[in-house]
Amino acid sequence: MAMELSETLETPRDIVRSNIRRTARWGRLLLATIEHRLEKRRSRRTLCELTDDELCDVGLTRAEAKAEISKSWFWS
């Protein structure tokens, strides 16, 4: 069975489309990961600004809040 010329030209195009989709998925995953880390950073900064009464309302002590604030914003 002989392949037509149009069939051989579609294969590289399909490969390129597949690579673009894969790259787009990785890009979305990377952006979601960065956004998650930045949200943790923002929430820790907000935690830093709470008063002792407000910390008590959320069930934390000042020492626990300081321990959480001192964590790396990126790795933990």
N, C-alpha and C positions, 0 to 999 in steps of 0.2 A: 504494500500500500504506500503510495507516494504522498508525501506531505506537500500541501500547497504553500506557495510563498507567503500568503497572508497568515497562515498558521505559525510559521517560524517567526514572523515579525511581532506577533502578539505575545509571545513568550517573554521577551525582555521587558515589554511594557507591564506585564503581570508581575514580573519580579520587582520592578521599580515600585509599582503600587503597593506590593506587599511590604517592601522595605519602608516606604513612607508611612504605612499604617503602623508598622512595628515601632518606628521612630516616634510617631505621634503618641502611641500608648506609653512609651517610656517617658516622653516629655510630660504627659499628663500625670503620670505617677510621680515624677520628680517634683513637679509643681505642687501636687497634693502633699507630698512629704515636707517640702519647705514650708508650706502654709501651716501644716500641723505643728511643726517646730516653732514657728513664729507665734502661733496662738498660745503654746505653752509658755513662751517667753513673756507674752503680754499678760497672761493670767498670773504668772509669778510676780511680775512688777505690780500688778493690782493687789496681790496678796501682801506685798511689802507695805502698801499704803494703808492697809486696814488698821483700825484701832484695836485695842485689846478686847473691847466689848464686841466688836464686829467679828473678831477671830473666835471669840467664845460662841457666838451665834452659829458659826459654821463648824464648830467642834474642834478647833485647833488652839493650841497654846502658842505663845510668842516663840518659844524654843522650836516647836514643830514648824512654824512658819519660816523661821530663820533657816532651818535645815532644808526646807523645800526651796527657798529663795537662793540658797547657796549652790544648788545643783546647776550643772552646766545646761544652758538652754538648748544645746544641740545634741548632746549625747544621751541625756536621760529624760 
